[in-house]
Amino acid sequence: MTDLKGELLSNLLNEQEQQSFFSFLERGNWLIFQDVYPQFLLYEESIKRKRPLFYLLSIFHVSTFMETIWSHFWKYGDPYILAIALVINEQSYLEKRVIQNPLFQENVFHTIEFKLQDILSLNHILFPYYDKYEKRSIGLIGQTLHHFSSLHERILLGKRLYSLLFHKKNMLDKVVQWAASCPHTGTRKDYWPHLFNDVHESVPGHPYRRRIKNCQIQQGVPRIYSPRLEYAWKNVTHEEADIGDWFNDWTITDYFNKQEEEINGEITDEYCEALEKIELAVIAKKAIFHSK
């Protein structure tokens, strides 16, 4: 979200496009939270009372799929089934409410800017972690999402991200250690201060020039502006979510099958290449604009 007001994307998207992309992301995040939060509250209360209360999920319009899954988890305690079910649920919940929403289809998915993200592989999910404890060096693992509009691809992405975090406990510990020790502000400076700053270092009015090479800022040029969330966007009041249960086909449980291959997750070089591509797009847009 803060990238939309950062130095790179704000040079590619106009104000209306930034607002449309933000509304799309904000609505999706809000919908997921308001659906999953009562689930965890009921689980917490079930533990306190030592009996399952998941029959109450329907009051909060949570899918019957998750009511079944929570009852299964209460009985068998399988964290993998619960985690993948939550991925399936959240992405299926968003499908009609956001992904297939005509407004977002027109103002987000059908725009050339959104399509370019997929072509250039710019949709990255990143997990910072402490690479070497003694030096506090920050590494990145993650995945790239292609075909964002595909429910199938989004669920598979969630499964890969789960594998990245939970396949090796030492990696999970490193990610948790970083998350617990770093206040989350929304700026990319939080994990890569050598590339990003939450204060504008550029001279106003000067044309953008390439700054990144081999994941480093070139000598003598400013870092890339990446604002904090509190300064990028105001709080939003949302309309109530549409009521309706997405679940109508048990074959979706095929996603519970575990992946045999190990997910590497190394994404640093790919992410840096993506940043360089965005820089080139900014420079190209400015060149085209000034040539007219």
TIPAMAR-10947 format. One line per 8 residues: number of its first residue (from 1); their letters; for each residue x, y, z of N, C-alpha, C. Coordinates in Angstrom, 1 decimal. Layout:
REM TIPAMAR-10947
NUM = a = X,Y,Z,X,Y,Z,X,Y,Z ~ ...
END
This chain:
REM TIPAMAR-10947
1 = mtdlkgel = 0.8,-1.2,0.0,0.0,0.0,0.0,0.9,1.3,0.0 ~ 1.9,1.3,0.8,2.7,2.5,0.9,3.5,2.7,-0.4 ~ 3.8,1.6,-1.1,4.5,1.7,-2.4,3.8,2.6,-3.3 ~ 2.5,2.6,-3.2,1.7,3.5,-4.1,2.0,5.0,-4.0 ~ 2.4,5.3,-2.8,2.8,6.7,-2.5,4.3,6.9,-2.5 ~ 5.1,5.8,-2.7,6.5,5.9,-2.7,7.0,6.5,-4.0 ~ 8.4,6.6,-4.0,9.0,7.4,-5.1,8.9,6.7,-6.5 ~ 8.8,5.4,-6.5,8.8,4.7,-7.8,7.4,4.7,-8.4
9 = lsnllneq = 6.4,4.1,-7.7,5.1,3.9,-8.3,4.3,5.2,-8.4 ~ 4.6,6.2,-7.6,4.0,7.5,-7.7,4.4,8.2,-9.0 ~ 5.5,7.7,-9.6,6.0,8.3,-10.9,5.3,7.5,-12.1 ~ 4.7,6.4,-11.8,4.1,5.6,-12.8,2.5,5.7,-12.8 ~ 2.0,5.9,-11.6,0.5,5.9,-11.5,0.1,7.4,-11.1 ~ -1.0,7.8,-11.8,-1.6,9.1,-11.4,-2.4,8.9,-10.1 ~ -2.9,10.1,-9.6,-3.6,10.0,-8.3,-4.8,9.1,-8.3 ~ -5.6,9.1,-9.3,-6.8,8.3,-9.4,-6.4,6.8,-9.4
17 = eqqsffsf = -5.3,6.5,-10.2,-4.9,5.1,-10.2,-4.4,4.6,-8.9 ~ -3.6,5.5,-8.2,-3.1,5.1,-6.9,-4.3,4.9,-5.9 ~ -5.3,5.7,-6.0,-6.5,5.5,-5.1,-7.3,4.2,-5.4 ~ -7.4,3.9,-6.7,-8.1,2.7,-7.1,-7.3,1.5,-6.6 ~ -6.0,1.4,-6.8,-5.2,0.3,-6.3,-5.3,0.2,-4.8 ~ -5.2,1.3,-4.1,-5.3,1.3,-2.7,-6.7,0.8,-2.2 ~ -7.7,1.3,-2.8,-9.1,0.8,-2.4,-9.2,-0.7,-2.6 ~ -8.7,-1.2,-3.6,-8.7,-2.6,-3.9,-8.0,-3.4,-2.8
25 = lergnwli = -6.7,-3.0,-2.5,-6.0,-3.7,-1.4,-6.6,-3.5,0.0 ~ -7.0,-2.3,0.3,-7.6,-2.0,1.6,-8.9,-2.8,1.8 ~ -9.7,-2.9,0.8,-11.0,-3.6,0.9,-10.7,-5.1,1.1 ~ -9.8,-5.7,0.4,-9.4,-7.1,0.6,-8.9,-7.3,2.0 ~ -8.0,-6.5,2.5,-7.4,-6.7,3.8,-8.5,-6.6,4.9 ~ -9.4,-5.6,4.7,-10.5,-5.4,5.7,-11.4,-6.6,5.7 ~ -11.8,-7.1,4.5,-12.7,-8.3,4.4,-12.1,-9.5,5.1 ~ -10.8,-9.7,4.8,-10.2,-10.9,5.4,-10.2,-10.8,7.0
33 = fqdvypqf = -9.8,-9.6,7.5,-9.7,-9.4,8.9,-11.1,-9.6,9.6 ~ -12.1,-9.0,9.0,-13.4,-9.1,9.7,-14.0,-10.5,9.6 ~ -13.5,-11.3,8.7,-14.0,-12.7,8.6,-13.2,-13.6,9.6 ~ -11.9,-13.4,9.7,-11.1,-14.3,10.4,-11.0,-14.0,11.9 ~ -11.2,-12.7,12.2,-11.0,-12.3,13.6,-12.0,-13.0,14.6 ~ -13.3,-13.0,14.2,-14.2,-13.7,15.1,-13.9,-15.2,15.2 ~ -13.3,-15.8,14.2,-12.9,-17.2,14.3,-11.9,-17.4,15.4 ~ -10.9,-16.6,15.5,-9.9,-16.7,16.5,-10.4,-16.4,17.9
41 = llyeesik = -11.3,-15.4,17.9,-11.9,-15.1,19.2,-12.7,-16.2,19.8 ~ -13.5,-16.9,18.9,-14.3,-18.1,19.3,-13.4,-19.2,19.7 ~ -12.3,-19.4,19.0,-11.3,-20.4,19.4,-10.8,-20.1,20.8 ~ -10.4,-18.9,21.0,-9.9,-18.5,22.3,-10.9,-18.7,23.4 ~ -12.1,-18.4,23.2,-13.2,-18.6,24.2,-13.5,-20.1,24.4 ~ -13.4,-20.9,23.3,-13.5,-22.3,23.4,-12.5,-22.9,24.4 ~ -11.3,-22.4,24.3,-10.2,-22.9,25.2,-10.5,-22.6,26.6 ~ -11.0,-21.3,26.8,-11.3,-20.9,28.2,-12.4,-21.7,28.8
49 = rkrplfyl = -13.4,-22.1,28.0,-14.6,-22.8,28.5,-14.4,-24.3,28.4 ~ -13.3,-24.7,27.7,-13.0,-26.1,27.5,-14.1,-26.9,26.8 ~ -14.7,-26.2,25.8,-15.7,-26.9,24.9,-15.8,-26.0,23.7 ~ -16.1,-26.7,22.5,-16.1,-26.0,21.2,-17.3,-25.1,21.1 ~ -17.1,-23.9,20.6,-18.2,-23.0,20.4,-18.3,-22.6,18.9 ~ -17.8,-23.5,18.0,-17.8,-23.1,16.6,-19.1,-23.1,15.9 ~ -20.1,-23.6,16.6,-21.5,-23.5,16.0,-21.9,-22.0,16.0 ~ -21.3,-21.2,16.7,-21.6,-19.7,16.8,-21.0,-19.0,15.6
57 = lsifhvst = -20.1,-19.6,14.8,-19.5,-18.9,13.7,-20.5,-18.4,12.6 ~ -21.7,-19.1,12.5,-22.7,-18.7,11.6,-23.3,-17.4,11.9 ~ -23.2,-17.0,13.1,-23.7,-15.7,13.5,-22.9,-14.6,12.9 ~ -21.6,-14.9,12.7,-20.7,-13.9,12.1,-20.6,-14.1,10.6 ~ -21.5,-14.9,10.0,-21.5,-15.2,8.6,-20.2,-15.9,8.1 ~ -19.6,-16.6,8.9,-18.4,-17.4,8.5,-18.8,-18.6,7.8 ~ -18.1,-19.0,6.8,-18.4,-20.2,6.0,-18.6,-21.4,6.8 ~ -19.5,-22.3,6.3,-19.7,-23.6,6.9,-18.5,-24.5,6.8
65 = fmetiwsh = -17.7,-24.2,5.8,-16.4,-24.8,5.5,-15.5,-24.7,6.8 ~ -15.4,-23.4,7.2,-14.5,-23.2,8.4,-15.1,-23.7,9.7 ~ -16.4,-23.7,9.8,-17.0,-24.3,11.0,-16.6,-25.8,11.1 ~ -16.7,-26.5,10.0,-16.2,-27.9,9.9,-14.8,-28.0,10.3 ~ -13.9,-27.2,9.7,-12.5,-27.2,9.9,-12.1,-27.0,11.3 ~ -12.7,-26.0,11.9,-12.4,-25.7,13.3,-12.8,-26.8,14.3 ~ -14.0,-27.4,14.0,-14.4,-28.6,14.8,-13.4,-29.7,14.6 ~ -12.9,-29.9,13.4,-11.8,-30.9,13.1,-10.6,-30.6,13.9
73 = fwkygdpy = -10.2,-29.3,13.9,-9.0,-28.9,14.6,-9.1,-29.1,16.1 ~ -10.3,-28.8,16.6,-10.5,-29.0,18.1,-10.3,-30.5,18.5 ~ -10.8,-31.4,17.6,-10.7,-32.8,17.9,-9.3,-33.4,17.6 ~ -8.7,-33.0,16.5,-7.4,-33.7,16.1,-6.2,-32.8,16.2 ~ -6.4,-31.5,16.3,-5.2,-30.6,16.5,-4.2,-30.5,15.4 ~ -4.7,-30.7,14.1,-3.8,-30.7,13.0,-3.6,-29.2,12.5 ~ -2.4,-28.6,12.8,-2.2,-27.2,12.4,-2.1,-27.0,10.9 ~ -1.6,-28.0,10.2,-1.5,-27.9,8.7,-2.8,-27.8,8.0
81 = ilaialvi = -3.8,-28.6,8.4,-5.1,-28.6,7.9,-5.8,-27.2,8.2 ~ -5.6,-26.7,9.4,-6.2,-25.5,9.8,-5.6,-24.3,9.0 ~ -4.3,-24.3,8.8,-3.6,-23.2,8.1,-4.0,-23.2,6.6 ~ -4.0,-24.3,6.0,-4.4,-24.3,4.6,-5.8,-24.0,4.4 ~ -6.7,-24.5,5.3,-8.1,-24.2,5.3,-8.3,-22.6,5.3 ~ -7.6,-22.0,6.2,-7.7,-20.5,6.3,-7.3,-19.8,5.0 ~ -6.2,-20.4,4.4,-5.8,-19.8,3.1,-7.0,-20.0,2.0 ~ -7.5,-21.2,2.0,-8.6,-21.5,1.0,-9.8,-20.6,1.3
89 = neqsylek = -10.1,-20.5,2.6,-11.3,-19.7,3.0,-11.1,-18.2,2.6 ~ -10.0,-17.6,3.0,-9.8,-16.2,2.8,-9.8,-15.8,1.3 ~ -9.1,-16.7,0.5,-9.1,-16.4,-1.0,-10.4,-16.6,-1.6 ~ -11.2,-17.6,-1.2,-12.5,-17.9,-1.7,-13.5,-16.8,-1.3 ~ -13.3,-16.4,-0.1,-14.2,-15.3,0.5,-14.0,-14.0,-0.4 ~ -12.8,-13.7,-0.8,-12.5,-12.5,-1.6,-12.9,-12.6,-3.0 ~ -13.1,-13.8,-3.5,-13.3,-14.0,-5.0,-14.4,-13.2,-5.6 ~ -15.6,-13.3,-5.0,-16.8,-12.5,-5.5,-16.8,-11.1,-5.0
97 = rviqnplf = -16.4,-11.0,-3.7,-16.5,-9.7,-3.1,-15.5,-8.6,-3.6 ~ -14.3,-9.1,-4.1,-13.3,-8.2,-4.5,-12.8,-8.5,-5.9 ~ -12.3,-9.7,-6.1,-11.7,-10.1,-7.4,-12.7,-10.0,-8.6 ~ -13.9,-10.4,-8.4,-14.9,-10.3,-9.4,-15.8,-9.1,-9.3 ~ -15.5,-8.2,-8.4,-16.2,-7.0,-8.3,-16.1,-6.1,-9.5 ~ -17.2,-5.7,-10.2,-17.1,-5.0,-11.5,-16.2,-3.7,-11.3 ~ -16.3,-3.0,-10.2,-15.6,-1.8,-10.0,-14.1,-2.0,-10.0 ~ -13.7,-3.1,-9.3,-12.2,-3.4,-9.3,-11.8,-4.0,-10.6
105 = qenvfhti = -12.7,-4.7,-11.2,-12.3,-5.3,-12.6,-12.0,-4.2,-13.5 ~ -12.8,-3.1,-13.5,-12.6,-2.0,-14.5,-11.4,-1.1,-14.1 ~ -11.3,-0.8,-12.8,-10.3,0.2,-12.3,-9.0,-0.4,-11.9 ~ -8.9,-1.7,-11.8,-7.7,-2.3,-11.4,-7.2,-3.4,-12.3 ~ -8.0,-4.5,-12.4,-7.5,-5.7,-13.2,-7.4,-5.4,-14.7 ~ -8.2,-4.5,-15.2,-8.2,-4.3,-16.7,-7.2,-3.2,-17.1 ~ -6.5,-2.6,-16.1,-5.6,-1.5,-16.4,-4.3,-2.1,-16.9 ~ -3.6,-1.3,-17.8,-2.3,-1.8,-18.3,-1.3,-1.9,-17.2
113 = efklqdil = -1.4,-1.0,-16.2,-0.4,-1.0,-15.1,-0.5,-2.3,-14.3 ~ -1.7,-2.8,-14.1,-1.9,-4.1,-13.3,-1.4,-5.3,-14.2 ~ -1.6,-5.3,-15.5,-1.2,-6.3,-16.3,0.4,-6.3,-16.4 ~ 1.0,-5.2,-16.4,2.4,-5.1,-16.4,3.1,-5.7,-15.2 ~ 2.4,-5.6,-14.1,2.9,-6.2,-12.8,3.1,-7.7,-13.0 ~ 2.2,-8.3,-13.7,2.2,-9.8,-13.9,3.3,-10.1,-15.0 ~ 3.3,-9.3,-16.0,4.3,-9.5,-17.1,5.7,-9.4,-16.6 ~ 6.0,-8.4,-15.7,7.3,-8.1,-15.2,7.6,-8.8,-13.9
121 = slnhilfp = 6.7,-9.7,-13.4,6.9,-10.4,-12.2,7.1,-9.5,-11.0 ~ 6.2,-8.5,-10.8,6.4,-7.5,-9.7,5.6,-7.8,-8.5 ~ 4.8,-8.9,-8.4,4.0,-9.1,-7.2,4.7,-10.0,-6.3 ~ 5.5,-9.4,-5.3,6.3,-10.2,-4.4,5.7,-10.2,-3.0 ~ 5.7,-11.4,-2.4,5.4,-11.5,-0.9,6.7,-11.7,-0.2 ~ 7.1,-10.9,0.7,8.4,-10.9,1.3,8.4,-11.2,2.8 ~ 9.3,-12.0,3.3,9.4,-12.2,4.7,10.9,-11.9,5.1 ~ 11.1,-10.7,5.7,12.5,-10.4,6.2,12.8,-11.3,7.3
129 = yydkyekr = 14.1,-11.6,7.5,14.6,-12.4,8.6,16.0,-12.0,8.9 ~ 16.4,-12.3,10.1,17.8,-12.1,10.5,18.7,-13.2,10.0 ~ 19.6,-12.8,9.0,20.4,-13.8,8.3,21.5,-14.3,9.2 ~ 22.2,-13.4,9.9,23.3,-13.7,10.8,23.0,-13.0,12.1 ~ 22.8,-13.7,13.1,22.4,-13.1,14.4,23.4,-12.1,14.9 ~ 24.7,-12.4,14.7,25.7,-11.6,15.3,25.9,-10.3,14.6 ~ 25.6,-10.3,13.3,25.7,-9.0,12.5,24.4,-8.4,12.2 ~ 23.3,-9.0,12.6,21.9,-8.5,12.4,21.7,-8.2,10.9
137 = sigligqt = 22.3,-9.0,10.1,22.1,-8.8,8.6,20.7,-9.4,8.2 ~ 19.9,-8.6,7.5,18.6,-8.9,7.1,18.5,-9.5,5.7 ~ 18.0,-10.8,5.7,17.8,-11.4,4.4,16.3,-11.5,4.1 ~ 16.0,-12.0,2.9,14.6,-12.0,2.4,14.3,-13.4,1.9 ~ 13.1,-14.0,2.2,12.6,-15.1,1.5,11.2,-14.7,1.1 ~ 10.6,-15.4,0.1,9.3,-15.1,-0.3,8.9,-15.8,-1.6 ~ 7.9,-15.3,-2.2,7.4,-15.9,-3.5,6.9,-14.8,-4.4 ~ 6.8,-15.1,-5.6,6.2,-14.2,-6.6,4.9,-14.7,-7.1
145 = lhhfsslh = 3.8,-13.9,-7.1,2.5,-14.3,-7.5,2.3,-13.9,-8.9 ~ 2.0,-14.9,-9.8,1.5,-14.7,-11.1,0.0,-14.9,-11.2 ~ -0.6,-14.3,-12.1,-2.1,-14.5,-12.4,-2.9,-14.2,-11.1 ~ -2.8,-13.0,-10.6,-3.4,-12.6,-9.3,-4.9,-12.9,-9.3 ~ -5.5,-12.7,-10.5,-7.0,-12.9,-10.6,-7.4,-14.4,-10.5 ~ -6.4,-15.3,-10.5,-6.8,-16.7,-10.4,-6.9,-17.2,-9.0 ~ -8.0,-17.7,-8.6,-8.2,-18.2,-7.2,-7.3,-19.4,-7.0 ~ -7.1,-20.2,-8.0,-6.2,-21.4,-7.9,-4.8,-21.0,-7.6
153 = erillgkr = -4.3,-20.0,-8.3,-2.9,-19.5,-8.1,-2.7,-18.9,-6.8 ~ -3.7,-18.2,-6.3,-3.6,-17.5,-5.0,-3.6,-18.5,-3.8 ~ -4.4,-19.6,-4.0,-4.3,-20.6,-2.9,-3.0,-21.4,-3.0 ~ -2.5,-21.7,-4.1,-1.2,-22.3,-4.2,-0.1,-21.5,-3.7 ~ -0.2,-20.1,-3.9,0.8,-19.2,-3.3,0.7,-19.3,-1.7 ~ -0.5,-19.3,-1.2,-0.6,-19.5,0.3,0.0,-20.7,0.8 ~ -0.1,-21.8,0.1,0.5,-23.1,0.5,2.0,-23.0,0.4 ~ 2.5,-22.3,-0.6,4.0,-22.2,-0.7,4.5,-21.3,0.4
161 = lysllfhk = 3.8,-20.3,0.7,4.3,-19.4,1.8,4.2,-20.2,3.2 ~ 3.2,-21.0,3.4,3.2,-21.8,4.6,4.4,-22.7,4.7 ~ 4.7,-23.4,3.5,5.9,-24.3,3.5,7.2,-23.5,3.8 ~ 7.3,-22.3,3.3,8.5,-21.5,3.5,8.7,-21.3,5.0 ~ 7.6,-20.9,5.7,7.7,-20.6,7.1,7.8,-21.7,8.1 ~ 7.1,-22.8,7.7,6.9,-23.9,8.7,7.6,-25.2,8.4 ~ 8.2,-25.3,7.2,9.0,-26.5,6.8,10.3,-26.6,7.7 ~ 10.9,-25.5,7.9,12.1,-25.5,8.7,12.0,-24.5,9.9
169 = knmldkvv = 12.0,-25.1,11.1,11.8,-24.3,12.2,12.8,-23.2,12.4 ~ 14.1,-23.4,12.0,15.1,-22.4,12.2,14.7,-21.1,11.4 ~ 14.1,-21.3,10.2,13.7,-20.2,9.3,12.6,-19.4,10.0 ~ 11.6,-20.2,10.5,10.5,-19.5,11.2,11.0,-18.7,12.4 ~ 11.9,-19.2,13.1,12.5,-18.5,14.3,13.1,-17.2,13.8 ~ 13.9,-17.3,12.7,14.5,-16.0,12.2,13.5,-15.0,11.8 ~ 12.5,-15.4,11.1,11.4,-14.5,10.6,10.7,-13.9,11.9 ~ 10.4,-14.7,12.8,9.7,-14.2,14.0,10.6,-13.3,14.8
177 = qwaascph = 11.9,-13.6,14.9,12.8,-12.7,15.6,12.8,-11.3,15.0 ~ 12.9,-11.3,13.7,12.9,-10.0,13.0,11.6,-9.3,13.3 ~ 10.4,-10.0,13.1,9.1,-9.3,13.2,8.9,-8.8,14.6 ~ 9.4,-9.5,15.6,9.2,-9.2,17.0,10.1,-8.0,17.4 ~ 11.2,-7.8,16.8,12.2,-6.8,17.2,12.1,-5.5,16.3 ~ 11.3,-5.5,15.3,11.2,-4.4,14.4,9.8,-3.8,14.4 ~ 9.6,-2.6,14.9,8.3,-2.0,14.8,7.8,-1.8,13.3 ~ 6.6,-2.2,13.1,6.1,-2.2,11.7,5.5,-0.9,11.3
185 = tgtrkdyw = 6.1,-0.2,10.4,5.7,1.2,10.0,5.1,1.2,8.6 ~ 5.3,0.2,7.8,4.8,0.2,6.5,5.9,0.7,5.4 ~ 7.0,1.3,5.9,8.0,1.7,5.0,9.0,0.5,4.7 ~ 9.5,0.4,3.5,10.5,-0.6,3.2,11.8,-0.4,3.9 ~ 12.0,0.8,4.5,13.1,1.1,5.2,13.3,0.2,6.5 ~ 12.1,-0.3,6.9,12.1,-1.2,8.1,13.1,-2.4,7.9 ~ 13.2,-2.9,6.7,14.1,-4.1,6.5,15.3,-3.8,5.6 ~ 15.2,-2.8,4.7,16.3,-2.5,3.9,16.6,-1.0,3.9
193 = phlfndvh = 17.2,-0.4,5.0,17.5,1.0,5.1,18.6,1.4,4.1 ~ 19.3,0.5,3.6,20.4,0.9,2.7,19.8,1.2,1.3 ~ 18.6,0.8,1.0,18.0,1.2,-0.3,16.9,2.2,-0.1 ~ 16.2,2.2,1.0,14.9,3.0,1.2,15.1,3.9,2.4 ~ 14.4,5.0,2.3,14.3,5.9,3.4,12.8,6.5,3.5 ~ 12.3,6.7,4.7,11.0,7.3,4.8,11.0,8.8,4.8 ~ 12.1,9.4,4.4,12.2,10.8,4.2,12.7,11.0,2.8 ~ 12.1,12.0,2.1,12.5,12.3,0.7,13.9,12.8,0.7
201 = esvpghpy = 14.8,12.1,0.0,16.2,12.6,-0.1,16.4,13.3,-1.5 ~ 15.5,13.1,-2.4,15.7,13.6,-3.8,15.4,15.1,-3.8 ~ 16.1,15.8,-4.8,15.9,17.2,-5.0,14.6,17.4,-5.8 ~ 13.6,18.1,-5.4,12.4,18.3,-6.1,12.7,18.9,-7.5 ~ 12.0,18.3,-8.5,12.1,18.8,-9.9,13.2,18.2,-10.7 ~ 14.1,17.4,-10.1,15.1,16.8,-10.8,14.6,15.5,-11.4 ~ 15.0,15.2,-12.7,14.5,14.0,-13.3,15.0,12.7,-12.6 ~ 14.2,11.7,-12.6,14.6,10.4,-11.9,15.8,9.8,-12.7
209 = rrrikncq = 16.8,9.3,-12.1,17.9,8.5,-12.7,18.0,7.2,-12.0 ~ 18.6,6.3,-12.6,18.8,4.9,-12.1,19.6,5.0,-10.8 ~ 19.2,4.3,-9.8,19.9,4.3,-8.5,20.4,3.0,-8.0 ~ 19.7,1.9,-8.4,19.9,0.6,-7.9,20.8,-0.3,-8.8 ~ 21.8,-0.9,-8.3,22.6,-1.8,-9.0,23.1,-2.9,-8.1 ~ 22.8,-4.1,-8.4,23.2,-5.3,-7.5,22.8,-5.1,-6.1 ~ 21.5,-4.7,-6.0,20.9,-4.5,-4.7,21.5,-3.5,-3.8 ~ 22.2,-2.5,-4.4,22.8,-1.4,-3.7,22.5,-0.1,-4.3
217 = iqqgvpri = 22.4,0.9,-3.5,22.3,2.3,-4.1,23.6,2.7,-4.6 ~ 23.6,3.2,-5.8,24.8,3.7,-6.5,25.4,4.9,-5.7 ~ 26.7,5.0,-5.8,27.3,6.1,-5.0,26.9,7.5,-5.5 ~ 26.6,8.3,-4.5,26.3,9.7,-4.8,24.8,10.0,-5.2 ~ 23.9,9.0,-5.1,22.5,9.2,-5.4,21.7,8.9,-4.1 ~ 20.5,9.6,-4.0,19.6,9.4,-2.9,19.0,8.0,-2.8 ~ 18.6,7.6,-1.6,17.8,6.4,-1.4,16.4,6.6,-1.9 ~ 15.7,5.6,-2.2,14.3,5.6,-2.7,13.4,5.9,-1.6
225 = ysprleya = 12.5,6.9,-1.8,11.5,7.3,-0.8,10.4,6.2,-0.6 ~ 10.2,5.7,0.6,9.2,4.7,0.9,8.5,5.2,2.2 ~ 7.3,5.8,2.1,6.7,6.4,3.3,6.2,5.4,4.3 ~ 6.0,5.9,5.5,5.3,5.1,6.5,3.8,5.1,6.2 ~ 3.1,4.1,6.6,1.7,4.0,6.3,0.9,5.1,6.9 ~ 1.2,5.6,8.1,0.4,6.7,8.7,0.5,8.0,7.9 ~ 1.5,8.1,7.1,1.7,9.4,6.3,1.2,9.1,4.9 ~ 1.0,7.9,4.5,0.7,7.6,3.1,-0.9,7.6,2.9
233 = wknvthee = -1.6,7.0,3.8,-3.1,6.8,3.6,-3.8,7.1,4.9 ~ -5.0,7.7,4.8,-5.9,7.9,5.9,-6.6,6.6,6.3 ~ -7.2,6.6,7.5,-8.0,5.5,7.9,-9.3,5.5,7.0 ~ -9.8,4.3,6.8,-11.0,4.1,5.9,-12.1,3.5,6.7 ~ -13.3,4.0,6.4,-14.6,3.4,7.0,-15.2,2.6,5.9 ~ -15.5,1.3,6.2,-15.9,0.3,5.2,-17.4,0.1,5.2 ~ -18.0,-0.2,4.1,-19.4,-0.7,4.1,-19.4,-2.2,4.6 ~ -20.5,-2.6,5.1,-20.6,-4.0,5.6,-20.4,-5.0,4.4
241 = adigdwfn = -19.8,-6.1,4.7,-19.5,-7.1,3.7,-20.8,-7.8,3.2 ~ -20.8,-8.2,2.0,-22.0,-8.9,1.4,-22.1,-10.2,2.1 ~ -23.3,-10.6,2.5,-23.5,-11.9,3.2,-23.6,-13.0,2.1 ~ -23.1,-14.2,2.4,-23.1,-15.3,1.5,-22.0,-16.3,1.8 ~ -22.3,-17.5,1.6,-21.3,-18.6,1.8,-20.7,-19.0,0.5 ~ -19.4,-18.9,0.4,-18.7,-19.2,-0.9,-18.7,-20.7,-1.1 ~ -18.8,-21.5,0.0,-18.5,-22.9,-0.1,-19.7,-23.7,-0.7 ~ -19.4,-24.4,-1.8,-20.4,-25.3,-2.5,-19.8,-26.5,-3.1
249 = dwtitdyf = -18.5,-26.8,-2.9,-17.9,-27.9,-3.6,-16.8,-28.5,-2.7 ~ -16.9,-29.7,-2.2,-15.9,-30.3,-1.3,-14.6,-30.7,-2.1 ~ -14.6,-30.6,-3.4,-13.4,-31.0,-4.1,-12.3,-30.0,-3.8 ~ -12.7,-28.8,-3.2,-11.6,-27.8,-2.9,-10.7,-28.4,-1.8 ~ -11.1,-29.5,-1.1,-10.2,-30.1,-0.1,-9.0,-30.8,-0.8 ~ -9.0,-30.9,-2.1,-7.8,-31.4,-2.8,-6.6,-30.5,-2.4 ~ -6.8,-29.3,-2.1,-5.7,-28.4,-1.8,-5.0,-28.8,-0.5 ~ -5.6,-29.7,0.3,-5.0,-30.2,1.5,-3.8,-31.2,1.3
257 = nkqeeein = -3.7,-31.7,0.1,-2.6,-32.6,-0.3,-1.3,-31.8,-0.1 ~ -0.4,-32.4,0.6,0.9,-31.8,0.9,1.8,-31.8,-0.4 ~ 2.6,-30.8,-0.5,3.6,-30.7,-1.6,4.8,-31.5,-1.2 ~ 5.3,-32.3,-2.2,6.4,-33.1,-2.0,7.7,-32.3,-2.1 ~ 7.8,-31.4,-3.1,9.0,-30.6,-3.3,9.2,-29.5,-2.3 ~ 10.5,-29.3,-1.9,10.8,-28.3,-0.9,10.9,-26.9,-1.6 ~ 10.3,-25.9,-1.0,10.3,-24.6,-1.5,11.5,-23.8,-1.1 ~ 12.3,-23.3,-2.0,13.5,-22.7,-1.7,13.3,-21.3,-1.0
265 = geitdeyc = 12.5,-20.4,-1.8,12.1,-19.2,-1.2,13.1,-18.0,-1.4 ~ 14.3,-18.3,-1.8,15.3,-17.2,-2.0,14.8,-16.3,-3.1 ~ 14.6,-15.0,-2.7,14.0,-14.0,-3.6,14.7,-12.7,-3.7 ~ 15.8,-12.6,-3.0,16.5,-11.3,-3.0,16.9,-10.8,-4.4 ~ 17.6,-11.6,-5.2,18.0,-11.2,-6.5,16.8,-10.9,-7.4 ~ 15.7,-11.7,-7.3,14.5,-11.5,-8.1,13.9,-10.2,-7.7 ~ 13.8,-9.9,-6.4,13.2,-8.7,-6.0,14.0,-7.4,-6.4 ~ 15.3,-7.5,-6.4,16.2,-6.4,-6.8,16.0,-6.2,-8.3
273 = ealekiel = 15.9,-7.2,-9.1,15.7,-7.1,-10.5,14.4,-6.4,-10.8 ~ 13.4,-6.7,-10.0,12.1,-6.1,-10.1,12.1,-4.6,-9.9 ~ 12.9,-4.2,-8.8,13.1,-2.8,-8.5,13.8,-2.1,-9.7 ~ 14.7,-2.7,-10.3,15.4,-2.1,-11.4,14.5,-2.0,-12.6 ~ 13.6,-3.0,-12.8,12.6,-2.9,-13.9,11.7,-1.7,-13.7 ~ 11.3,-1.5,-12.5,10.4,-0.4,-12.2,11.1,0.9,-12.4 ~ 12.4,1.0,-12.1,13.2,2.2,-12.3,13.2,2.5,-13.8 ~ 13.4,1.5,-14.6,13.5,1.7,-16.1,12.1,2.1,-16.6
281 = aviakkai = 11.0,1.6,-16.0,9.7,2.0,-16.5,9.5,3.5,-16.1 ~ 9.9,3.9,-15.0,9.8,5.3,-14.6,10.5,6.2,-15.6 ~ 11.8,5.8,-15.9,12.6,6.6,-16.8,12.0,6.7,-18.2 ~ 11.5,5.5,-18.6,10.9,5.4,-20.0,9.6,6.3,-20.0 ~ 8.8,6.3,-19.0,7.6,7.1,-19.0,7.9,8.5,-19.1 ~ 8.9,9.0,-18.3,9.3,10.4,-18.3,9.9,10.8,-19.7 ~ 10.6,9.9,-20.3,11.2,10.2,-21.6,10.1,10.3,-22.7 ~ 9.1,9.4,-22.6,8.0,9.5,-23.5,7.2,10.8,-23.3
289 = fhsk = 7.0,11.1,-22.0,6.2,12.3,-21.7,6.9,13.6,-22.2 ~ 8.2,13.7,-22.0,8.9,14.9,-22.4,9.1,15.0,-23.9 ~ 9.0,13.8,-24.6,9.2,13.9,-26.1,7.9,14.3,-26.8 ~ 6.8,14.4,-26.1,5.5,14.8,-26.7,5.5,16.3,-26.8
END
